Amino acid sequence: MDERFAINLLRMIAASAYYQCALATSRDMFGRSYTSLGIGDKTAVDQAVLAYVGSNFQTITPELLEAQQGRQPMGFPIQAPTPTAGNNP
């Protein structure tokens, strides 16, 4: 692979920081270690940690995210029904 050592080091540091944040959050939320939680509880902890990290990232770098935020509504668009010949009075 053509990856550099610095990028791999940053990945390891980010993963370690994320895991430490998950450990602290699981202690605060459930009073147990992250590794002893069930799947549902781990999902709740992961959602809380991702929301915390995401909000901090948006606070720190709003100008970088300004171009990435789309103005499109989520979900499926609702189309107006087209009138048919049989439904007109």
SVG drawing of the C-alpha trace seen along z (x, -y; Angstrom):
<svg xmlns="http://www.w3.org/2000/svg" viewBox="-69 -30 75 38">
<polyline fill="none" stroke="black" stroke-width="0.4" points="0.0,0.0 1.0,-3.5 0.0,-5.0 2.2,-7.1 3.2,-6.5 1.8,-9.9 -1.7,-9.1 -1.7,-5.7 -0.6,-7.3 -3.4,-9.8 -5.9,-7.0 -4.6,-5.1 -4.8,-8.3 -8.3,-9.1 -9.5,-5.5 -7.9,-5.5 -9.5,-8.9 -12.9,-7.6 -12.6,-4.5 -11.7,-6.4 -14.6,-8.7 -16.9,-5.7 -15.6,-4.2 -16.2,-7.4 -19.7,-7.9 -20.7,-4.3 -19.6,-4.9 -21.7,-8.1 -24.8,-6.6 -24.9,-3.1 -22.3,-2.8 -20.6,0.1 -17.7,0.5 -18.2,0.2 -17.1,3.8 -19.7,5.2 -22.7,3.5 -25.2,5.2 -25.7,4.4 -28.5,1.9 -26.6,0.1 -23.4,-0.1 -25.5,-1.5 -26.8,-4.2 -23.3,-5.0 -22.0,-5.1 -24.8,-7.5 -24.0,-9.8 -20.3,-9.9 -20.8,-10.5 -23.2,-13.3 -20.7,-14.9 -17.8,-14.5 -19.9,-15.8 -21.2,-18.8 -17.7,-19.7 -16.4,-19.3 -19.2,-21.6 -18.4,-24.2 -14.7,-24.2 -14.9,-24.2 -18.2,-25.8 -16.6,-27.2 -15.5,-23.8 -18.9,-22.3 -20.8,-25.1 -20.2,-23.8 -21.0,-20.2 -24.5,-20.8 -27.1,-20.2 -30.4,-22.0 -32.4,-19.0 -35.2,-17.6 -34.7,-14.1 -37.0,-11.2 -39.0,-10.6 -40.5,-13.6 -44.3,-13.7 -45.7,-14.2 -49.0,-15.8 -51.6,-13.4 -52.2,-13.7 -55.9,-13.9 -57.1,-11.1 -60.0,-11.1 -62.2,-8.8 -62.0,-10.9 -63.1,-14.3 -66.8,-15.1"/>
</svg>
